[in-house]
Amino acid sequence: MAVKINKGSPMPQLPIVPLVDTVLNLLIFFLVATRFAQAERELDVKLPDASEARPLTAQAAEMSLNIDAEGHYSIDGKLLGAEELYPVLNQAWVNNPGRVSVMIRADRSCRWQSVVAAMNACHKAKIRDYHVTTRDPRQRAG
């Protein structure tokens, strides 16, 4: 007796060319749609004027206030008297409100009153970020 083996029918081929065409059409569609979406965000807008507008400001560099042994003040190499200290600090605060930092560097032999006057001028100019620096005694004098 002969045995018949049913090998089945051949598997149908998947049409690849129409599938690739469809994928490419979808890709082109989404690329074009993305370009239109970006163009909507870049409209030509004429902004109104504002007389009280302030520019965005970055973090200001730390100001260095030096006090020598005689109690003379200097900021950025410019010698100042005690009466000139507040206007300079106030102008720095006006130029960059709330973002001014002052490092007070006083000579070890200066009178403490000079340091307190500098701290008072900072406080009067609305500068709250000020600090007095010291030197690490383990470092060599420079």
C-alpha positions as CSV (number, residue, x, y, z in Angstrom):
1,M,0.0,0.0,0.0
2,A,1.3,3.4,-1.0
3,V,1.2,6.2,1.5
4,K,0.3,9.6,0.2
5,I,2.0,12.4,1.9
6,N,0.2,15.8,1.6
7,K,2.9,18.4,1.3
8,G,0.4,21.2,1.4
9,S,0.1,24.2,-0.9
10,P,3.0,26.6,-1.5
11,M,3.0,29.6,0.9
12,P,1.7,32.8,-0.8
13,Q,4.4,35.5,-1.3
14,L,3.9,38.7,0.6
15,P,3.9,41.7,-1.8
16,I,6.9,43.8,-0.6
17,V,6.9,46.5,-3.2
18,P,3.5,48.0,-2.2
19,L,4.5,47.8,1.4
20,V,7.7,49.8,0.8
21,D,5.7,52.4,-1.2
22,T,3.3,52.8,1.6
23,V,6.0,53.2,4.2
24,L,7.8,55.8,2.1
25,N,4.6,57.8,1.5
26,L,3.9,57.8,5.3
27,L,7.5,59.0,5.9
28,I,7.2,61.9,3.4
29,F,3.8,62.8,4.9
30,F,5.2,63.1,8.5
31,L,8.3,65.0,7.4
32,V,6.1,67.6,5.6
33,A,3.6,67.8,8.5
34,T,6.5,68.4,10.9
35,R,7.8,71.3,8.7
36,F,4.4,72.9,8.8
37,A,4.1,72.5,12.6
38,Q,7.5,74.3,13.0
39,A,6.5,77.1,10.6
40,E,3.5,77.8,12.8
41,R,5.7,78.5,15.8
42,E,7.9,80.9,13.9
43,L,5.3,83.5,12.9
44,D,6.5,87.0,12.2
45,V,5.3,88.9,15.3
46,K,5.8,92.6,16.0
47,L,6.1,92.9,19.8
48,P,4.6,95.8,21.6
49,D,6.8,98.4,23.4
50,A,7.0,98.6,27.2
51,S,8.7,101.5,28.8
52,E,9.3,99.7,32.1
53,A,10.6,96.5,30.6
54,R,13.9,95.1,32.0
55,P,16.2,92.9,30.1
56,L,16.9,89.4,31.3
57,T,20.0,89.4,33.4
58,A,22.5,86.6,34.1
59,Q,24.1,85.9,37.4
60,A,26.4,88.9,38.0
61,A,30.1,88.3,38.7
62,E,31.0,88.6,42.3
63,M,32.2,92.1,43.2
64,S,35.4,92.2,45.3
65,L,35.4,94.9,47.9
66,N,38.9,95.4,49.4
67,I,39.7,97.2,52.6
68,D,43.4,98.1,53.2
69,A,45.1,98.5,56.6
70,E,44.2,102.2,56.8
71,G,40.5,101.5,56.1
72,H,40.4,102.7,52.5
73,Y,38.0,100.9,50.2
74,S,38.5,99.8,46.6
75,I,36.2,98.0,44.1
76,D,37.7,96.7,40.9
77,G,40.9,98.7,41.5
78,K,39.1,102.0,42.0
79,L,39.8,103.7,45.3
80,L,36.6,104.8,47.1
81,G,36.0,106.8,50.2
82,A,33.5,105.7,52.8
83,E,30.8,108.0,51.4
84,E,31.3,106.7,47.9
85,L,30.8,103.1,48.8
86,Y,27.0,103.1,49.1
87,P,26.4,104.8,45.6
88,V,28.6,102.2,43.9
89,L,27.0,99.3,45.6
90,N,23.5,100.7,45.0
91,Q,24.2,101.2,41.3
92,A,25.4,97.5,41.1
93,W,22.1,96.4,42.7
94,V,20.1,98.7,40.3
95,N,21.9,97.2,37.3
96,N,21.2,93.7,38.4
97,P,18.5,93.6,41.2
98,G,18.7,90.7,43.6
99,R,21.7,89.1,41.9
100,V,24.7,91.0,43.3
101,S,27.2,89.2,45.4
102,V,30.0,91.1,47.3
103,M,33.1,89.5,48.7
104,I,34.6,91.7,51.4
105,R,38.4,91.3,51.7
106,A,39.8,93.2,54.7
107,D,43.4,93.5,55.8
108,R,44.0,91.8,59.1
109,S,45.2,95.0,60.7
110,C,42.3,97.2,59.5
111,R,39.8,98.5,62.1
112,W,36.7,96.3,62.4
113,Q,34.6,99.5,62.0
114,S,35.7,99.7,58.3
115,V,34.4,96.1,57.8
116,V,31.1,96.8,59.6
117,A,30.7,100.0,57.5
118,A,31.2,98.0,54.3
119,M,28.6,95.4,55.5
120,N,26.2,98.2,56.4
121,A,26.6,99.8,52.9
122,C,25.8,96.4,51.4
123,H,22.7,96.0,53.5
124,K,21.6,99.6,52.8
125,A,22.0,99.0,49.0
126,K,19.7,95.9,49.4
127,I,22.6,93.5,48.8
128,R,22.0,90.5,51.0
129,D,24.6,88.2,49.4
130,Y,27.9,89.5,51.0
131,H,30.5,87.7,52.9
132,V,33.9,88.4,54.6
133,T,36.8,86.3,53.4
134,T,39.7,84.9,55.4
135,R,42.9,83.2,54.4
136,D,43.7,79.6,55.3
137,P,46.8,79.8,57.7
138,R,48.2,76.6,56.2
139,Q,48.7,78.4,52.8
140,R,51.8,80.4,52.2
141,A,51.4,84.1,52.1
142,G,51.3,85.3,48.5
